[in-house]
Amino acid sequence: MYQRTVLIVEDEILIRMMLADTLLDEGYDVVEAANVLEALAVLGQRNIDAVVTDVDMPGSLNGLDLAKMISVTHMHVPVIIASGGRRLRPEELPGDAVFVPKPYGLDVIAAMVGNMTAGEGRRLAG
């Protein structure tokens, strides 16, 4: 059976850990990154089925930049963009990305990931 993999990109370690634990409990394989550069390295090495990213992170690239790159290089990968300090309108979101304001319910994110990755189990590596 194919285990779907979720990449969590979040610089706040407690939020990242709680979300990772929730998704692990739901049966996902979870990969964590603390910033966009780490996330890009993961995307270059692993098959990822969904990404959950914060907007504001350290470094010159933010989660919105990451989502824009994913919409071009990994078009099949759904992205959830979260922020506590910004509210993004649908026209500001790249590709099919969705915005969730913080604080969010962990169960809400898990359900969104489940809906976004339904049917992905047959996707071939590559």
C-alpha positions as CSV (number, residue, x, y, z in Angstrom):
1,M,0.0,0.0,0.0
2,Y,1.3,3.4,-0.9
3,Q,2.0,5.8,2.0
4,R,1.4,9.4,1.1
5,T,4.1,11.8,2.1
6,V,3.5,15.3,3.4
7,L,6.1,18.0,3.6
8,I,5.6,20.4,6.5
9,V,7.5,23.7,6.1
10,E,7.3,25.7,9.3
11,D,10.0,27.6,11.3
12,E,8.1,27.4,14.6
13,I,9.2,24.0,15.9
14,L,6.3,23.4,18.2
15,I,3.7,24.0,15.5
16,R,5.7,21.8,13.1
17,M,6.0,19.0,15.7
18,M,2.3,19.1,16.6
19,L,1.2,19.0,12.9
20,A,3.7,16.3,12.1
21,D,2.4,14.2,15.0
22,T,-1.2,14.7,13.8
23,L,-0.4,13.7,10.3
24,L,1.7,10.7,11.4
25,D,-1.3,9.5,13.5
26,E,-3.4,9.8,10.3
27,G,-1.0,7.4,8.6
28,Y,1.1,9.8,6.5
29,D,4.8,9.8,6.1
30,V,6.0,13.2,7.2
31,V,9.0,15.2,6.2
32,E,9.8,18.4,8.0
33,A,11.6,21.5,6.9
34,A,12.3,24.7,8.9
35,N,12.7,27.0,5.8
36,V,12.2,27.2,2.1
37,L,15.7,26.1,1.2
38,E,15.3,22.9,3.2
39,A,11.9,22.3,1.6
40,L,13.4,22.7,-1.9
41,A,16.1,20.2,-1.1
42,V,13.4,17.7,0.1
43,L,11.3,18.3,-3.1
44,G,14.4,17.5,-5.2
45,Q,15.0,14.2,-3.4
46,R,11.6,12.8,-2.4
47,N,8.2,12.2,-3.9
48,I,5.9,14.5,-2.0
49,D,2.1,14.2,-2.1
50,A,1.2,17.5,-0.3
51,V,2.9,20.5,1.2
52,V,1.8,22.5,4.2
53,T,3.8,25.7,4.5
54,D,3.8,28.8,6.7
55,V,4.2,32.1,4.9
56,D,6.7,34.0,7.0
57,M,9.9,32.2,7.6
58,P,13.6,33.2,8.0
59,G,15.6,33.7,4.9
60,S,15.1,35.5,1.7
61,L,12.3,33.2,0.5
62,N,8.9,32.7,2.1
63,G,6.1,30.1,1.9
64,L,4.4,32.0,-0.8
65,D,7.6,31.9,-2.9
66,L,7.7,28.2,-2.2
67,A,4.1,27.7,-3.3
68,K,4.8,29.6,-6.6
69,M,7.8,27.3,-7.3
70,I,5.8,24.2,-6.6
71,S,3.0,25.4,-8.9
72,V,5.6,25.4,-11.7
73,T,7.9,22.5,-10.9
74,H,5.6,20.1,-9.1
75,M,2.2,21.0,-10.4
76,H,0.5,17.8,-9.2
77,V,1.5,18.6,-5.5
78,P,-1.3,20.4,-3.6
79,V,-0.2,23.2,-1.2
80,I,-1.8,24.5,1.9
81,I,-0.4,28.0,2.8
82,A,-0.9,29.2,6.4
83,S,-0.3,32.5,8.1
84,G,-1.2,34.2,11.4
85,G,0.0,37.6,10.3
86,R,-1.3,37.8,6.7
87,R,-4.5,37.1,5.0
88,L,-4.1,36.0,1.3
89,R,-6.9,36.4,-1.2
90,P,-7.6,33.7,-3.7
91,E,-6.0,35.8,-6.6
92,E,-2.8,36.0,-4.6
93,L,-2.4,32.2,-4.4
94,P,-0.4,30.3,-7.1
95,G,-1.9,27.3,-8.9
96,D,-4.4,25.4,-6.8
97,A,-2.9,26.4,-3.5
98,V,-5.3,27.1,-0.6
99,F,-5.0,29.5,2.3
100,V,-5.7,28.7,5.9
101,P,-5.4,31.4,8.6
102,K,-3.6,30.6,11.9
103,P,-4.4,29.5,14.4
104,Y,-5.8,26.5,12.6
105,G,-7.2,23.2,13.9
106,L,-4.8,20.3,13.4
107,D,-7.8,18.1,12.5
108,V,-8.8,20.6,9.8
109,I,-5.4,20.5,8.2
110,A,-5.4,16.7,8.4
111,A,-8.8,16.6,6.7
112,M,-7.7,19.0,4.0
113,V,-4.6,16.9,3.3
114,G,-6.7,13.8,3.1
115,N,-9.1,15.4,0.6
116,M,-6.2,16.8,-1.5
117,T,-4.3,13.5,-1.7
118,A,-7.3,11.2,-2.2
119,G,-6.5,8.9,-5.2
120,E,-2.8,9.7,-5.1
121,G,-1.9,6.2,-4.0
122,R,-1.6,5.1,-7.6
123,R,0.8,7.8,-8.6
124,L,4.1,6.5,-9.8
125,A,7.4,7.7,-8.5
126,G,9.3,10.0,-10.7
